[in-house]
Amino acid sequence: MKQAKVICPICAYREKAPDETLTHCPRCNTDLTGSDPEQKVREAPGTYTAGKMGTNASIYLTDRRLLVVPEKLEGFNLTSVLTAAVVNKMTSKYGVVSVPLEQIRSVEEGKMGLLQKILIVVTADGEKIVLTLPKLKEWKEAIVNAAPNLN
């Protein structure tokens, strides 16, 4: 059985027969040419919430962007299940959220429900990215330190 080869240094995307002509990772769009390598600062499993839909996700902070690579969105009731199905279809196979660090306007801690602590990343266009992560304070500090307009 042929071993899958890791082709992406950021998200560890694997492919059994990698296409040597690939210039960007098909999963997270990382440049694979090696001309200007992106450095991973932090990574953790977490939860990504979009409206009333949530999913497990792999979350990466690089020296250039915040990446959220969700599994599939799942809904909590019939309406959100249908919405999740449409969103999953529209955002293709991976539906990766990639925010350049220059586009991050603020990073805030908050709560969802009674106990769950969340990290809210607000982009320049007002979009809110809601994440649940281990070591929330360390993530907030790392994002604030990495984003040039938050220092």
Secondary structure, 3 states (H helix, E strand, C coil): CCCCEECCCCCCCEECCCCCCCCECCCCCCECCCCCCCCEEEEEEEEEEECCEEEEEEEEEECCEEEEEECCCECCCHHHHHHHHHHHHHCCCCCCEEEEHHHEEEEEEEEECCCEEEEEEEECCCCEEEEECCCHHHHHHHHHHHCHHHC
